[in-house]
Amino acid sequence: MQRVIMKSKIHRATVTRAVVDFEGSCGIAPELMRAADMVAGEQVHVVNATNGSRAVTYVIEAAPGEISLNGAMAHLGSAGDVVILITYAQVDERELRDFKPTVVHVDADNRVREQAAIA
């Protein structure tokens, strides 16, 4: 059996811009993508802790330090909002024991504060 498990999370990042006139996606700074093991085109859930909205889109690489909500996603948040960005993976039952999701905590400027695998 396969289970859908949280693969990685960027916790409490700050949206730096929201651009409605843009092909839809969520732009994530390359250093945060690396820290959270996220890749361009990967599905990402965007949870807006500021206004309670939640949506699913895909990752694109943004400028360093940037988190952007683009296209339709821009209607779900604004610059200054705090978001949680979550990716998931299908994990086989045999892999569950050794699977460790990654959580990246960032500061208000979207710099990595702590990166850890959770048990």
CNS distance restraints for C-alpha pairs under 8 A (distance, minus, plus):
assign (resid   1 and name CA) (resid  92 and name CA) 5.99 0.50 0.50
assign (resid   1 and name CA) (resid  93 and name CA) 5.90 0.50 0.50
assign (resid   2 and name CA) (resid  90 and name CA) 5.84 0.50 0.50
assign (resid   2 and name CA) (resid  91 and name CA) 5.36 0.50 0.50
assign (resid   2 and name CA) (resid  92 and name CA) 4.53 0.50 0.50
assign (resid   2 and name CA) (resid  93 and name CA) 6.19 0.50 0.50
assign (resid   3 and name CA) (resid  90 and name CA) 5.42 0.50 0.50
assign (resid   3 and name CA) (resid  91 and name CA) 5.28 0.50 0.50
assign (resid   3 and name CA) (resid  92 and name CA) 6.39 0.50 0.50
assign (resid   3 and name CA) (resid  93 and name CA) 7.13 0.50 0.50
assign (resid   4 and name CA) (resid  88 and name CA) 6.33 0.50 0.50
assign (resid   4 and name CA) (resid  89 and name CA) 5.53 0.50 0.50
assign (resid   4 and name CA) (resid  90 and name CA) 4.54 0.50 0.50
assign (resid   4 and name CA) (resid  91 and name CA) 6.27 0.50 0.50
assign (resid   5 and name CA) (resid  88 and name CA) 5.43 0.50 0.50
assign (resid   5 and name CA) (resid  89 and name CA) 5.49 0.50 0.50
assign (resid   5 and name CA) (resid  90 and name CA) 6.32 0.50 0.50
assign (resid   5 and name CA) (resid  91 and name CA) 6.69 0.50 0.50
assign (resid   6 and name CA) (resid  86 and name CA) 7.03 0.50 0.50
assign (resid   6 and name CA) (resid  87 and name CA) 6.04 0.50 0.50
assign (resid   6 and name CA) (resid  88 and name CA) 4.32 0.50 0.50
assign (resid   6 and name CA) (resid  89 and name CA) 6.37 0.50 0.50
assign (resid   6 and name CA) (resid 101 and name CA) 6.17 0.50 0.50
assign (resid   7 and name CA) (resid  86 and name CA) 7.57 0.50 0.50
assign (resid   7 and name CA) (resid  87 and name CA) 5.48 0.50 0.50
assign (resid   7 and name CA) (resid  88 and name CA) 4.61 0.50 0.50
assign (resid   7 and name CA) (resid  89 and name CA) 5.50 0.50 0.50
assign (resid   7 and name CA) (resid 100 and name CA) 7.63 0.50 0.50
assign (resid   7 and name CA) (resid 101 and name CA) 4.68 0.50 0.50
assign (resid   7 and name CA) (resid 102 and name CA) 6.45 0.50 0.50
assign (resid   8 and name CA) (resid  36 and name CA) 5.60 0.50 0.50
assign (resid   8 and name CA) (resid  37 and name CA) 6.94 0.50 0.50
assign (resid   8 and name CA) (resid  38 and name CA) 7.63 0.50 0.50
assign (resid   8 and name CA) (resid  86 and name CA) 5.84 0.50 0.50
assign (resid   8 and name CA) (resid  87 and name CA) 5.35 0.50 0.50
assign (resid   8 and name CA) (resid  88 and name CA) 6.85 0.50 0.50
assign (resid   8 and name CA) (resid 101 and name CA) 5.28 0.50 0.50
assign (resid   8 and name CA) (resid 102 and name CA) 4.57 0.50 0.50
assign (resid   8 and name CA) (resid 103 and name CA) 5.70 0.50 0.50
assign (resid   8 and name CA) (resid 104 and name CA) 7.84 0.50 0.50
assign (resid   9 and name CA) (resid  36 and name CA) 6.41 0.50 0.50
assign (resid   9 and name CA) (resid  84 and name CA) 6.92 0.50 0.50
assign (resid   9 and name CA) (resid  85 and name CA) 5.49 0.50 0.50
assign (resid   9 and name CA) (resid  86 and name CA) 4.45 0.50 0.50
assign (resid   9 and name CA) (resid  87 and name CA) 6.45 0.50 0.50
assign (resid   9 and name CA) (resid 101 and name CA) 7.94 0.50 0.50
assign (resid   9 and name CA) (resid 102 and name CA) 6.34 0.50 0.50
assign (resid   9 and name CA) (resid 103 and name CA) 4.83 0.50 0.50
assign (resid   9 and name CA) (resid 104 and name CA) 6.08 0.50 0.50
assign (resid  10 and name CA) (resid  32 and name CA) 7.56 0.50 0.50
assign (resid  10 and name CA) (resid  36 and name CA) 6.62 0.50 0.50
assign (resid  10 and name CA) (resid  84 and name CA) 5.75 0.50 0.50
assign (resid  10 and name CA) (resid  85 and name CA) 5.10 0.50 0.50
assign (resid  10 and name CA) (resid  86 and name CA) 6.63 0.50 0.50
assign (resid  10 and name CA) (resid 103 and name CA) 6.05 0.50 0.50
assign (resid  10 and name CA) (resid 104 and name CA) 4.74 0.50 0.50
assign (resid  10 and name CA) (resid 105 and name CA) 6.09 0.50 0.50
assign (resid  10 and name CA) (resid 106 and name CA) 7.29 0.50 0.50
assign (resid  11 and name CA) (resid  83 and name CA) 7.12 0.50 0.50
assign (resid  11 and name CA) (resid  84 and name CA) 4.80 0.50 0.50
assign (resid  11 and name CA) (resid  85 and name CA) 6.67 0.50 0.50
assign (resid  11 and name CA) (resid 103 and name CA) 6.97 0.50 0.50
assign (resid  11 and name CA) (resid 104 and name CA) 5.98 0.50 0.50
assign (resid  11 and name CA) (resid 105 and name CA) 5.03 0.50 0.50
assign (resid  11 and name CA) (resid 106 and name CA) 6.56 0.50 0.50
assign (resid  12 and name CA) (resid  49 and name CA) 7.73 0.50 0.50
assign (resid  12 and name CA) (resid  82 and name CA) 5.40 0.50 0.50
assign (resid  12 and name CA) (resid  83 and name CA) 5.12 0.50 0.50
assign (resid  12 and name CA) (resid  84 and name CA) 5.16 0.50 0.50
assign (resid  12 and name CA) (resid 105 and name CA) 6.92 0.50 0.50
assign (resid  12 and name CA) (resid 106 and name CA) 6.59 0.50 0.50
assign (resid  12 and name CA) (resid 107 and name CA) 7.89 0.50 0.50
assign (resid  13 and name CA) (resid  67 and name CA) 7.35 0.50 0.50
assign (resid  13 and name CA) (resid  82 and name CA) 5.53 0.50 0.50
assign (resid  13 and name CA) (resid  83 and name CA) 5.29 0.50 0.50
assign (resid  13 and name CA) (resid  84 and name CA) 6.34 0.50 0.50
assign (resid  13 and name CA) (resid  85 and name CA) 7.92 0.50 0.50
assign (resid  13 and name CA) (resid 105 and name CA) 7.92 0.50 0.50
assign (resid  13 and name CA) (resid 106 and name CA) 6.05 0.50 0.50
assign (resid  13 and name CA) (resid 107 and name CA) 7.24 0.50 0.50
assign (resid  13 and name CA) (resid 108 and name CA) 6.92 0.50 0.50
assign (resid  13 and name CA) (resid 109 and name CA) 7.96 0.50 0.50
assign (resid  13 and name CA) (resid 110 and name CA) 5.65 0.50 0.50
assign (resid  14 and name CA) (resid  67 and name CA) 6.66 0.50 0.50
assign (resid  14 and name CA) (resid  79 and name CA) 7.46 0.50 0.50
assign (resid  14 and name CA) (resid  80 and name CA) 5.71 0.50 0.50
assign (resid  14 and name CA) (resid  81 and name CA) 5.71 0.50 0.50
assign (resid  14 and name CA) (resid  82 and name CA) 4.65 0.50 0.50
assign (resid  14 and name CA) (resid  83 and name CA) 6.25 0.50 0.50
assign (resid  14 and name CA) (resid 108 and name CA) 6.17 0.50 0.50
assign (resid  14 and name CA) (resid 109 and name CA) 7.00 0.50 0.50
assign (resid  14 and name CA) (resid 110 and name CA) 6.36 0.50 0.50
assign (resid  15 and name CA) (resid  66 and name CA) 7.25 0.50 0.50
assign (resid  15 and name CA) (resid  67 and name CA) 4.91 0.50 0.50
assign (resid  15 and name CA) (resid  68 and name CA) 5.76 0.50 0.50
assign (resid  15 and name CA) (resid  69 and name CA) 7.30 0.50 0.50
assign (resid  15 and name CA) (resid  77 and name CA) 7.91 0.50 0.50
assign (resid  15 and name CA) (resid  78 and name CA) 6.69 0.50 0.50
assign (resid  15 and name CA) (resid  79 and name CA) 4.82 0.50 0.50
assign (resid  15 and name CA) (resid  80 and name CA) 5.27 0.50 0.50
assign (resid  15 and name CA) (resid  81 and name CA) 5.37 0.50 0.50
assign (resid  15 and name CA) (resid  82 and name CA) 6.28 0.50 0.50
assign (resid  15 and name CA) (resid  83 and name CA) 6.98 0.50 0.50
assign (resid  16 and name CA) (resid  66 and name CA) 5.69 0.50 0.50
assign (resid  16 and name CA) (resid  67 and name CA) 5.40 0.50 0.50
assign (resid  16 and name CA) (resid  68 and name CA) 5.88 0.50 0.50
assign (resid  16 and name CA) (resid  78 and name CA) 7.95 0.50 0.50
assign (resid  16 and name CA) (resid  79 and name CA) 4.77 0.50 0.50
assign (resid  16 and name CA) (resid  80 and name CA) 6.23 0.50 0.50
assign (resid  17 and name CA) (resid  66 and name CA) 7.77 0.50 0.50
assign (resid  17 and name CA) (resid  67 and name CA) 6.87 0.50 0.50
assign (resid  17 and name CA) (resid  68 and name CA) 4.92 0.50 0.50
assign (resid  17 and name CA) (resid  69 and name CA) 6.54 0.50 0.50
assign (resid  17 and name CA) (resid  78 and name CA) 6.58 0.50 0.50
assign (resid  17 and name CA) (resid  79 and name CA) 4.64 0.50 0.50
assign (resid  17 and name CA) (resid  80 and name CA) 7.93 0.50 0.50
assign (resid  18 and name CA) (resid  68 and name CA) 5.51 0.50 0.50
assign (resid  18 and name CA) (resid  69 and name CA) 4.63 0.50 0.50
assign (resid  18 and name CA) (resid  70 and name CA) 5.76 0.50 0.50
assign (resid  18 and name CA) (resid  73 and name CA) 7.85 0.50 0.50
assign (resid  18 and name CA) (resid  74 and name CA) 4.80 0.50 0.50
assign (resid  18 and name CA) (resid  77 and name CA) 7.01 0.50 0.50
assign (resid  18 and name CA) (resid  78 and name CA) 5.55 0.50 0.50
assign (resid  18 and name CA) (resid  79 and name CA) 6.07 0.50 0.50
assign (resid  19 and name CA) (resid  68 and name CA) 7.54 0.50 0.50
assign (resid  19 and name CA) (resid  69 and name CA) 6.40 0.50 0.50
assign (resid  19 and name CA) (resid  70 and name CA) 4.89 0.50 0.50
assign (resid  19 and name CA) (resid  71 and name CA) 6.13 0.50 0.50
assign (resid  19 and name CA) (resid  74 and name CA) 5.65 0.50 0.50
assign (resid  20 and name CA) (resid  70 and name CA) 5.71 0.50 0.50
assign (resid  20 and name CA) (resid  71 and name CA) 4.29 0.50 0.50
assign (resid  20 and name CA) (resid  72 and name CA) 6.21 0.50 0.50
assign (resid  20 and name CA) (resid  73 and name CA) 7.53 0.50 0.50
assign (resid  20 and name CA) (resid  74 and name CA) 5.24 0.50 0.50
assign (resid  20 and name CA) (resid  75 and name CA) 7.09 0.50 0.50
assign (resid  21 and name CA) (resid  70 and name CA) 7.46 0.50 0.50
assign (resid  21 and name CA) (resid  71 and name CA) 5.73 0.50 0.50
assign (resid  22 and name CA) (resid  70 and name CA) 5.55 0.50 0.50
assign (resid  22 and name CA) (resid  71 and name CA) 4.68 0.50 0.50
assign (resid  23 and name CA) (resid  70 and name CA) 6.51 0.50 0.50
assign (resid  23 and name CA) (resid  71 and name CA) 5.19 0.50 0.50
assign (resid  24 and name CA) (resid  57 and name CA) 7.50 0.50 0.50
assign (resid  24 and name CA) (resid  69 and name CA) 7.87 0.50 0.50
assign (resid  24 and name CA) (resid  70 and name CA) 4.92 0.50 0.50
assign (resid  24 and name CA) (resid  71 and name CA) 4.00 0.50 0.50
assign (resid  24 and name CA) (resid  72 and name CA) 5.88 0.50 0.50
assign (resid  24 and name CA) (resid  73 and name CA) 6.46 0.50 0.50
assign (resid  25 and name CA) (resid  57 and name CA) 5.53 0.50 0.50
assign (resid  25 and name CA) (resid  58 and name CA) 5.24 0.50 0.50
assign (resid  25 and name CA) (resid  59 and name CA) 6.06 0.50 0.50
assign (resid  25 and name CA) (resid  60 and name CA) 6.57 0.50 0.50
assign (resid  25 and name CA) (resid  69 and name CA) 6.52 0.50 0.50
assign (resid  25 and name CA) (resid  70 and name CA) 5.20 0.50 0.50
assign (resid  25 and name CA) (resid  71 and name CA) 6.69 0.50 0.50
assign (resid  25 and name CA) (resid  73 and name CA) 6.75 0.50 0.50
assign (resid  26 and name CA) (resid  44 and name CA) 7.95 0.50 0.50
assign (resid  26 and name CA) (resid  57 and name CA) 6.70 0.50 0.50
assign (resid  26 and name CA) (resid  58 and name CA) 6.11 0.50 0.50
assign (resid  26 and name CA) (resid  59 and name CA) 5.16 0.50 0.50
assign (resid  26 and name CA) (resid  60 and name CA) 6.07 0.50 0.50
assign (resid  26 and name CA) (resid  67 and name CA) 7.17 0.50 0.50
assign (resid  26 and name CA) (resid  68 and name CA) 5.61 0.50 0.50
assign (resid  26 and name CA) (resid  69 and name CA) 4.96 0.50 0.50
assign (resid  26 and name CA) (resid  70 and name CA) 5.96 0.50 0.50
assign (resid  26 and name CA) (resid  73 and name CA) 7.40 0.50 0.50
assign (resid  27 and name CA) (resid  59 and name CA) 5.95 0.50 0.50
assign (resid  27 and name CA) (resid  60 and name CA) 4.81 0.50 0.50
assign (resid  27 and name CA) (resid  61 and name CA) 5.42 0.50 0.50
assign (resid  27 and name CA) (resid  62 and name CA) 4.75 0.50 0.50
assign (resid  27 and name CA) (resid  66 and name CA) 7.16 0.50 0.50
assign (resid  27 and name CA) (resid  67 and name CA) 5.38 0.50 0.50
assign (resid  27 and name CA) (resid  68 and name CA) 4.68 0.50 0.50
assign (resid  27 and name CA) (resid  69 and name CA) 6.51 0.50 0.50
assign (resid  27 and name CA) (resid  70 and name CA) 7.41 0.50 0.50
assign (resid  28 and name CA) (resid  32 and name CA) 6.71 0.50 0.50
assign (resid  28 and name CA) (resid  33 and name CA) 6.41 0.50 0.50
assign (resid  28 and name CA) (resid  59 and name CA) 6.75 0.50 0.50
assign (resid  28 and name CA) (resid  60 and name CA) 6.35 0.50 0.50
assign (resid  28 and name CA) (resid  61 and name CA) 5.33 0.50 0.50
assign (resid  28 and name CA) (resid  62 and name CA) 4.97 0.50 0.50
assign (resid  28 and name CA) (resid  63 and name CA) 7.55 0.50 0.50
assign (resid  28 and name CA) (resid  65 and name CA) 7.98 0.50 0.50
assign (resid  28 and name CA) (resid  66 and name CA) 6.02 0.50 0.50
assign (resid  28 and name CA) (resid  67 and name CA) 4.82 0.50 0.50
assign (resid  28 and name CA) (resid  68 and name CA) 6.71 0.50 0.50
assign (resid  29 and name CA) (resid  33 and name CA) 6.28 0.50 0.50
assign (resid  29 and name CA) (resid  61 and name CA) 6.00 0.50 0.50
assign (resid  29 and name CA) (resid  62 and name CA) 4.78 0.50 0.50
assign (resid  29 and name CA) (resid  63 and name CA) 5.35 0.50 0.50
assign (resid  29 and name CA) (resid  64 and name CA) 4.66 0.50 0.50
assign (resid  29 and name CA) (resid  65 and name CA) 5.30 0.50 0.50
assign (resid  29 and name CA) (resid  66 and name CA) 5.06 0.50 0.50
assign (resid  29 and name CA) (resid  67 and name CA) 6.33 0.50 0.50
assign (resid  30 and name CA) (resid  34 and name CA) 6.21 0.50 0.50
assign (resid  30 and name CA) (resid  61 and name CA) 5.85 0.50 0.50
assign (resid  30 and name CA) (resid  62 and name CA) 6.55 0.50 0.50
assign (resid  30 and name CA) (resid  63 and name CA) 7.04 0.50 0.50
assign (resid  30 and name CA) (resid  64 and name CA) 6.14 0.50 0.50
assign (resid  31 and name CA) (resid  35 and name CA) 6.22 0.50 0.50
assign (resid  31 and name CA) (resid  64 and name CA) 6.81 0.50 0.50
assign (resid  31 and name CA) (resid  65 and name CA) 7.85 0.50 0.50
assign (resid  32 and name CA) (resid  36 and name CA) 6.05 0.50 0.50
assign (resid  32 and name CA) (resid 104 and name CA) 7.88 0.50 0.50
assign (resid  32 and name CA) (resid 111 and name CA) 7.88 0.50 0.50
assign (resid  32 and name CA) (resid 112 and name CA) 7.16 0.50 0.50
assign (resid  33 and name CA) (resid  37 and name CA) 5.76 0.50 0.50
assign (resid  33 and name CA) (resid  38 and name CA) 4.74 0.50 0.50
assign (resid  33 and name CA) (resid  39 and name CA) 6.48 0.50 0.50
assign (resid  33 and name CA) (resid  61 and name CA) 7.77 0.50 0.50
assign (resid  34 and name CA) (resid  38 and name CA) 6.34 0.50 0.50
assign (resid  34 and name CA) (resid  39 and name CA) 7.91 0.50 0.50
assign (resid  35 and name CA) (resid 104 and name CA) 6.81 0.50 0.50
assign (resid  35 and name CA) (resid 112 and name CA) 7.96 0.50 0.50
assign (resid  35 and name CA) (resid 115 and name CA) 7.04 0.50 0.50
assign (resid  36 and name CA) (resid 102 and name CA) 6.18 0.50 0.50
assign (resid  36 and name CA) (resid 103 and name CA) 6.83 0.50 0.50
assign (resid  36 and name CA) (resid 104 and name CA) 6.17 0.50 0.50
assign (resid  37 and name CA) (resid 102 and name CA) 7.94 0.50 0.50
assign (resid  38 and name CA) (resid  42 and name CA) 6.82 0.50 0.50
assign (resid  38 and name CA) (resid  59 and name CA) 7.69 0.50 0.50
assign (resid  38 and name CA) (resid  87 and name CA) 7.52 0.50 0.50
assign (resid  39 and name CA) (resid  59 and name CA) 6.75 0.50 0.50
assign (resid  39 and name CA) (resid  60 and name CA) 7.71 0.50 0.50
assign (resid  40 and name CA) (resid  58 and name CA) 7.41 0.50 0.50
assign (resid  40 and name CA) (resid  59 and name CA) 4.96 0.50 0.50
assign (resid  40 and name CA) (resid  60 and name CA) 4.76 0.50 0.50
assign (resid  40 and name CA) (resid  61 and name CA) 6.20 0.50 0.50
assign (resid  41 and name CA) (resid  58 and name CA) 5.28 0.50 0.50
assign (resid  41 and name CA) (resid  59 and name CA) 5.11 0.50 0.50
assign (resid  41 and name CA) (resid  60 and name CA) 6.27 0.50 0.50
assign (resid  42 and name CA) (resid  58 and name CA) 5.28 0.50 0.50
assign (resid  42 and name CA) (resid  59 and name CA) 5.47 0.50 0.50
assign (resid  42 and name CA) (resid  87 and name CA) 7.76 0.50 0.50
assign (resid  43 and name CA) (resid  56 and name CA) 6.96 0.50 0.50
assign (resid  43 and name CA) (resid  57 and name CA) 5.75 0.50 0.50
assign (resid  43 and name CA) (resid  58 and name CA) 4.37 0.50 0.50
assign (resid  43 and name CA) (resid  59 and name CA) 6.47 0.50 0.50
assign (resid  43 and name CA) (resid  87 and name CA) 6.46 0.50 0.50
assign (resid  43 and name CA) (resid  88 and name CA) 7.97 0.50 0.50
assign (resid  44 and name CA) (resid  56 and name CA) 5.76 0.50 0.50
assign (resid  44 and name CA) (resid  57 and name CA) 5.52 0.50 0.50
assign (resid  44 and name CA) (resid  58 and name CA) 5.30 0.50 0.50
assign (resid  44 and name CA) (resid  59 and name CA) 6.36 0.50 0.50
assign (resid  44 and name CA) (resid  85 and name CA) 6.42 0.50 0.50
assign (resid  44 and name CA) (resid  86 and name CA) 5.57 0.50 0.50
assign (resid  44 and name CA) (resid  87 and name CA) 4.97 0.50 0.50
assign (resid  44 and name CA) (resid  88 and name CA) 7.79 0.50 0.50
assign (resid  45 and name CA) (resid  54 and name CA) 7.10 0.50 0.50
assign (resid  45 and name CA) (resid  55 and name CA) 5.76 0.50 0.50
assign (resid  45 and name CA) (resid  56 and name CA) 4.47 0.50 0.50
assign (resid  45 and name CA) (resid  57 and name CA) 6.49 0.50 0.50
assign (resid  45 and name CA) (resid  85 and name CA) 5.73 0.50 0.50
assign (resid  45 and name CA) (resid  86 and name CA) 5.07 0.50 0.50
assign (resid  45 and name CA) (resid  87 and name CA) 6.39 0.50 0.50
assign (resid  46 and name CA) (resid  54 and name CA) 5.60 0.50 0.50
assign (resid  46 and name CA) (resid  55 and name CA) 5.34 0.50 0.50
assign (resid  46 and name CA) (resid  56 and name CA) 6.14 0.50 0.50
assign (resid  46 and name CA) (resid  57 and name CA) 7.60 0.50 0.50
assign (resid  46 and name CA) (resid  83 and name CA) 6.58 0.50 0.50
assign (resid  46 and name CA) (resid  84 and name CA) 5.96 0.50 0.50
assign (resid  46 and name CA) (resid  85 and name CA) 4.89 0.50 0.50
assign (resid  46 and name CA) (resid  86 and name CA) 6.65 0.50 0.50
assign (resid  47 and name CA) (resid  52 and name CA) 7.07 0.50 0.50
assign (resid  47 and name CA) (resid  53 and name CA) 6.14 0.50 0.50
assign (resid  47 and name CA) (resid  54 and name CA) 4.47 0.50 0.50
assign (resid  47 and name CA) (resid  55 and name CA) 6.72 0.50 0.50
assign (resid  47 and name CA) (resid  83 and name CA) 5.46 0.50 0.50
assign (resid  47 and name CA) (resid  84 and name CA) 5.06 0.50 0.50
assign (resid  47 and name CA) (resid  85 and name CA) 6.42 0.50 0.50
assign (resid  48 and name CA) (resid  52 and name CA) 5.30 0.50 0.50
assign (resid  48 and name CA) (resid  53 and name CA) 5.22 0.50 0.50
assign (resid  48 and name CA) (resid  54 and name CA) 6.06 0.50 0.50
assign (resid  48 and name CA) (resid  76 and name CA) 7.73 0.50 0.50
assign (resid  48 and name CA) (resid  77 and name CA) 7.03 0.50 0.50
assign (resid  48 and name CA) (resid  81 and name CA) 7.01 0.50 0.50
assign (resid  48 and name CA) (resid  82 and name CA) 6.09 0.50 0.50
assign (resid  48 and name CA) (resid  83 and name CA) 4.41 0.50 0.50
assign (resid  48 and name CA) (resid  84 and name CA) 6.49 0.50 0.50
assign (resid  49 and name CA) (resid  53 and name CA) 7.58 0.50 0.50
assign (resid  49 and name CA) (resid  81 and name CA) 7.39 0.50 0.50
assign (resid  49 and name CA) (resid  82 and name CA) 5.49 0.50 0.50
assign (resid  49 and name CA) (resid  83 and name CA) 5.41 0.50 0.50
assign (resid  49 and name CA) (resid  84 and name CA) 7.11 0.50 0.50
assign (resid  50 and name CA) (resid  81 and name CA) 5.48 0.50 0.50
assign (resid  50 and name CA) (resid  82 and name CA) 5.59 0.50 0.50
assign (resid  50 and name CA) (resid  83 and name CA) 7.29 0.50 0.50
assign (resid  51 and name CA) (resid  77 and name CA) 7.46 0.50 0.50
assign (resid  51 and name CA) (resid  81 and name CA) 7.89 0.50 0.50
assign (resid  53 and name CA) (resid  76 and name CA) 6.23 0.50 0.50
assign (resid  53 and name CA) (resid  77 and name CA) 7.93 0.50 0.50
assign (resid  54 and name CA) (resid  76 and name CA) 7.78 0.50 0.50
assign (resid  55 and name CA) (resid  73 and name CA) 7.53 0.50 0.50
assign (resid  57 and name CA) (resid  73 and name CA) 7.88 0.50 0.50
assign (resid  62 and name CA) (resid  66 and name CA) 5.97 0.50 0.50
assign (resid  62 and name CA) (resid  67 and name CA) 6.98 0.50 0.50
assign (resid  62 and name CA) (resid  68 and name CA) 7.43 0.50 0.50
assign (resid  65 and name CA) (resid 109 and name CA) 6.74 0.50 0.50
assign (resid  65 and name CA) (resid 110 and name CA) 5.45 0.50 0.50
assign (resid  65 and name CA) (resid 111 and name CA) 6.72 0.50 0.50
assign (resid  66 and name CA) (resid 110 and name CA) 7.22 0.50 0.50
assign (resid  67 and name CA) (resid 110 and name CA) 7.97 0.50 0.50
assign (resid  69 and name CA) (resid  73 and name CA) 5.20 0.50 0.50
assign (resid  69 and name CA) (resid  74 and name CA) 4.78 0.50 0.50
assign (resid  69 and name CA) (resid  76 and name CA) 7.99 0.50 0.50
assign (resid  69 and name CA) (resid  77 and name CA) 7.14 0.50 0.50
assign (resid  69 and name CA) (resid  78 and name CA) 7.79 0.50 0.50
assign (resid  70 and name CA) (resid  74 and name CA) 5.07 0.50 0.50
assign (resid  71 and name CA) (resid  75 and name CA) 7.77 0.50 0.50
assign (resid  72 and name CA) (resid  76 and name CA) 7.58 0.50 0.50
assign (resid  73 and name CA) (resid  77 and name CA) 7.25 0.50 0.50
assign (resid  74 and name CA) (resid  78 and name CA) 6.79 0.50 0.50
assign (resid  77 and name CA) (resid  81 and name CA) 6.38 0.50 0.50
assign (resid  91 and name CA) (resid  95 and name CA) 6.21 0.50 0.50
assign (resid  91 and name CA) (resid  96 and name CA) 6.53 0.50 0.50
assign (resid  92 and name CA) (resid  96 and name CA) 6.60 0.50 0.50
assign (resid  95 and name CA) (resid  99 and name CA) 5.98 0.50 0.50
assign (resid 100 and name CA) (resid 117 and name CA) 5.45 0.50 0.50
assign (resid 100 and name CA) (resid 118 and name CA) 5.67 0.50 0.50
assign (resid 100 and name CA) (resid 119 and name CA) 5.89 0.50 0.50
assign (resid 101 and name CA) (resid 117 and name CA) 5.41 0.50 0.50
assign (resid 101 and name CA) (resid 118 and name CA) 5.68 0.50 0.50
assign (resid 101 and name CA) (resid 119 and name CA) 7.61 0.50 0.50
assign (resid 102 and name CA) (resid 115 and name CA) 7.03 0.50 0.50
assign (resid 102 and name CA) (resid 116 and name CA) 5.62 0.50 0.50
assign (resid 102 and name CA) (resid 117 and name CA) 4.34 0.50 0.50
assign (resid 102 and name CA) (resid 118 and name CA) 6.28 0.50 0.50
assign (resid 103 and name CA) (resid 115 and name CA) 5.80 0.50 0.50
assign (resid 103 and name CA) (resid 116 and name CA) 5.47 0.50 0.50
assign (resid 103 and name CA) (resid 117 and name CA) 6.19 0.50 0.50
assign (resid 103 and name CA) (resid 118 and name CA) 7.03 0.50 0.50
assign (resid 104 and name CA) (resid 112 and name CA) 6.68 0.50 0.50
assign (resid 104 and name CA) (resid 113 and name CA) 7.52 0.50 0.50
assign (resid 104 and name CA) (resid 114 and name CA) 5.81 0.50 0.50
assign (resid 104 and name CA) (resid 115 and name CA) 4.44 0.50 0.50
assign (resid 104 and name CA) (resid 116 and name CA) 6.60 0.50 0.50
assign (resid 105 and name CA) (resid 112 and name CA) 6.05 0.50 0.50
assign (resid 105 and name CA) (resid 113 and name CA) 5.47 0.50 0.50
assign (resid 105 and name CA) (resid 114 and name CA) 5.09 0.50 0.50
assign (resid 105 and name CA) (resid 115 and name CA) 6.31 0.50 0.50
assign (resid 106 and name CA) (resid 110 and name CA) 5.15 0.50 0.50
assign (resid 106 and name CA) (resid 111 and name CA) 5.19 0.50 0.50
assign (resid 106 and name CA) (resid 112 and name CA) 4.51 0.50 0.50
assign (resid 106 and name CA) (resid 113 and name CA) 4.88 0.50 0.50
assign (resid 106 and name CA) (resid 114 and name CA) 6.89 0.50 0.50
assign (resid 107 and name CA) (resid 111 and name CA) 5.48 0.50 0.50
assign (resid 107 and name CA) (resid 112 and name CA) 6.65 0.50 0.50
assign (resid 107 and name CA) (resid 113 and name CA) 6.03 0.50 0.50
